[in-house]
Amino acid sequence: DNNTSTPLLDVVPEDDSKRLKHTNASLFKEANNVALMATIAESVSILWDSIKNELSKSQNETFNELLKEIFSGNVLTEVYDHFASKFENEEDFEDSKLGDCFRACVAILHCAGKLDEPNIEGLRTQIVKNLASLKSIPEEKRSKMNFSPSVSLLCVWGMTENVAYCLGSSIALYFEGESGEQDVEFCQQSNESKKRKSLVKVKASGKSTQLLPQLDMDVCLTILGRILKGSFSASVSARESILRSETAYSAIENALRKAQIAAENILKARVSLQPKVDVD
């Protein structure tokens, strides 16, 4: 019967799947052909997407759990860290190879989004660490990087409000005083708040407090700009997550309003400095 689907466990033997679980991630990292490795990572991500409907069927529940088990642990974290570190450590890396590293990172993060965050050891910590290290990366190289996939994954893992507060507070703190207003939601009146602590504690909707890096304003605007207007799938995913959350949306809206007021004040100051022209 052509309408009868074949259980996935009949296609991929369980013994072979378990054996893959023990594959050392270092074998993947030692490969010199970055483009090929990126293509392999993308292929895994695409193939996983292509069978998601089959995986949702009860007859394939065992295989679905087995597939998640294969990619759980620290495998994805190690491979992601290998490619992500090249952005910061490789001084003479060609643009094409940086692009291949980005392709690999996107595919790995996409696969990670199919698993619950506790099942992947250290990946969230690694993502936050990479975000915190952005200020040490030269601006020219940083401008070529797109962190929408990282932000999107954090949103998938239930950190949408944390992400929004991190971006929003960083932007609002930068424009504090420029707008002529003090937004108590983001800015404390004490001197201690003006020291700009390296980490921001965020608590949203009763969720446990998370530590997110205090990002530079230009980094926040770059990330936020790509999320709000980008057509990249990760940008769309993160944007939809923020728009669905009233708390996250308000955090971003308040920060952008503060920036808008600061910009308007600059324009007003410019106009006031222009000499008046007498009209006869």
C-alpha positions in Angstrom: 0.0 0.0 0.0 1.6 3.3 -1.1 -0.3 5.2 1.5 1.3 3.3 4.4 4.5 4.9 5.7 7.4 2.9 6.9 8.4 3.2 10.5 11.7 5.1 10.7 13.2 2.5 13.0 13.0 0.1 10.2 15.1 2.4 8.1 17.8 3.3 10.6 18.7 0.3 12.8 18.7 1.1 16.5 22.1 -0.4 17.1 23.7 2.0 14.5 21.9 5.0 16.0 23.3 4.2 19.4 26.8 3.8 18.0 26.6 7.3 16.6 25.9 8.6 20.0 29.5 7.7 21.0 31.1 9.4 18.0 33.8 11.7 19.2 33.0 15.3 18.2 36.8 16.0 17.8 36.7 14.0 14.5 34.4 16.6 13.1 36.5 19.5 14.5 39.7 18.2 13.0 38.5 18.4 9.5 40.3 21.1 7.5 37.6 21.5 4.8 35.4 24.1 6.5 33.0 24.3 3.6 32.4 20.6 3.5 31.8 20.4 7.3 29.3 23.3 7.0 27.5 21.5 4.2 27.3 18.3 6.3 25.9 20.3 9.3 23.4 21.9 7.0 22.4 18.5 5.5 21.7 17.1 8.9 19.6 20.1 9.8 17.6 19.9 6.5 17.1 16.2 6.7 15.9 16.5 10.3 13.4 19.1 9.1 12.3 16.8 6.2 11.2 14.0 8.5 9.6 16.1 11.3 6.1 15.1 10.3 7.1 11.4 10.4 8.8 12.0 13.8 5.6 13.4 15.2 3.7 10.1 14.6 3.3 7.8 17.5 4.8 4.8 15.6 8.0 6.7 15.4 8.1 8.1 18.9 11.0 5.7 19.9 13.1 6.9 16.9 12.3 10.5 17.7 13.6 10.0 21.3 16.6 8.1 19.9 17.5 10.9 17.5 17.3 13.5 20.3 19.5 11.3 22.5 22.2 11.1 19.7 22.5 14.9 19.7 22.2 15.5 23.4 25.1 15.9 25.8 28.0 18.0 24.7 28.3 17.0 21.0 26.6 20.1 19.5 28.3 22.4 22.1 31.8 21.2 21.1 31.2 21.5 17.4 29.5 24.9 17.7 32.3 26.2 19.9 34.8 25.0 17.3 33.3 27.1 14.5 32.2 30.0 16.6 35.7 30.5 18.0 37.1 31.1 14.6 35.4 34.4 14.3 37.4 35.7 17.3 40.6 33.8 17.0 41.5 33.6 13.3 43.1 36.9 12.3 43.6 36.1 8.6 40.6 33.9 8.0 39.1 34.4 4.5 35.6 35.9 4.2 34.4 32.8 2.5 35.6 30.6 5.4 34.0 32.9 7.9 30.8 32.5 5.9 31.2 28.7 6.0 31.7 28.8 9.8 28.5 30.9 10.1 26.6 28.4 8.0 27.8 25.6 10.3 26.8 27.5 13.4 23.4 28.3 12.0 22.8 24.6 11.2 24.0 23.5 14.6 21.8 26.0 16.5 18.8 24.9 14.3 19.3 21.3 15.4 19.7 22.4 19.0 16.3 24.1 18.8 14.7 20.7 18.4 15.9 19.6 21.8 15.1 20.9 25.3 17.8 23.2 26.6 18.8 21.0 29.7 19.6 18.1 27.3 22.4 20.0 25.6 25.3 20.5 28.1 26.8 24.0 28.1 25.4 25.4 24.8 23.4 28.2 26.4 26.4 29.2 28.5 28.6 29.1 25.4 26.2 31.3 23.5 26.0 33.9 26.3 29.8 33.8 26.5 30.1 34.5 22.8 27.7 37.5 23.1 29.7 38.8 26.0 33.0 38.6 24.0 31.6 40.7 21.1 33.3 43.9 22.4 36.7 42.2 21.9 36.1 41.5 18.2 37.2 44.1 15.7 34.3 46.1 14.4 35.1 45.2 10.8 34.8 41.5 11.5 31.9 42.0 13.9 29.9 43.8 11.2 29.9 40.6 9.1 28.5 38.5 11.9 24.8 37.7 12.4 23.7 36.7 15.9 20.0 36.3 15.1 20.4 32.5 15.2 21.8 32.6 18.7 19.1 35.0 19.9 16.4 32.9 18.2 17.6 29.8 20.0 17.4 31.5 23.3 13.9 32.5 22.5 13.0 28.9 21.5 14.3 27.9 24.9 11.9 30.2 26.7 14.2 33.2 27.2 12.4 35.7 24.9 11.7 38.1 27.8 15.3 37.8 29.1 16.7 38.6 25.6 14.3 41.6 25.2 15.3 43.0 28.6 19.0 42.5 27.8 18.8 44.3 24.5 16.3 46.9 25.8 18.2 47.8 29.0 21.5 48.1 27.1 20.1 50.5 24.6 18.2 52.5 27.3 21.2 52.8 29.5 23.2 54.3 26.7 20.6 57.0 26.0 20.0 57.7 29.7 20.1 61.4 30.2 20.1 62.1 26.5 16.3 61.9 26.3 15.7 64.2 29.2 13.7 61.4 30.9 14.5 58.7 33.5 12.9 55.4 32.7 12.6 53.6 36.0 11.9 50.3 34.3 15.5 50.2 33.0 17.5 52.8 34.9 18.1 53.0 38.7 18.7 56.5 40.2 21.6 55.4 42.4 25.2 55.9 41.4 25.8 52.2 41.5 23.6 51.6 38.5 25.7 54.0 36.4 28.8 51.8 36.8 27.3 49.6 34.1 27.8 46.2 35.6 29.1 43.6 33.2 26.1 41.4 33.8 22.4 42.2 34.0 20.1 40.1 36.1 16.7 39.7 34.5 13.6 38.3 36.0 10.5 38.0 33.8 7.1 36.6 34.3 8.1 34.7 37.4 10.8 32.8 35.6 14.1 32.1 37.4 16.7 34.9 37.1 19.1 34.5 34.2 22.5 36.1 33.7 22.9 37.9 30.4 25.8 40.0 29.3 25.6 43.8 29.2 26.1 44.4 25.5 27.5 47.5 23.8 24.8 49.7 22.3 26.0 49.3 18.8 25.9 45.5 19.1 22.4 45.6 20.5 21.2 47.9 17.7 22.8 45.6 15.1 21.1 42.5 16.7 17.8 44.2 17.1 17.9 45.7 13.6 18.4 42.3 12.0 15.7 40.7 14.2 13.1 43.4 13.4 13.7 43.7 9.6 15.6 40.6 8.6 14.1 38.0 6.3 16.5 35.3 7.6 14.5 32.4 9.2 16.2 32.9 12.6 15.4 36.6 12.5 11.8 35.9 11.7 11.5 33.3 14.5 13.0 35.7 17.1 10.8 38.6 15.9 7.7 36.5 16.2 8.7 35.4 19.7 9.1 39.0 20.8 5.9 40.2 19.2 3.9 37.4 21.0 5.2 38.5 24.4 3.7 41.7 25.8 6.5 42.0 28.3 9.3 41.5 25.7 7.6 43.9 23.2 7.2 46.6 25.9 10.9 46.3 26.8 12.0 46.8 23.2 9.4 49.5 22.6 10.5 51.5 25.7 14.1 51.4 24.7 13.5 52.5 21.1 11.3 55.3 22.4 14.1 56.5 24.5 16.5 56.4 21.6 14.0 58.3 19.4 13.6 61.1 22.0 17.4 61.4 22.1 17.6 61.6 18.3 14.9 64.3 18.3 16.8 66.3 20.9 19.9 66.2 18.7 17.9 67.4 15.7 16.4 70.2 17.7 19.8 71.3 19.0 21.1 71.4 15.4 18.2 73.5 14.2 18.7 76.0 17.1 22.3 76.5 16.1 21.5 77.5 12.6 21.5 81.3 12.0 18.2 82.9 11.4 17.6 84.4 8.1 15.7 87.7 8.0 13.1 87.9 5.2 12.4 91.4 3.9 
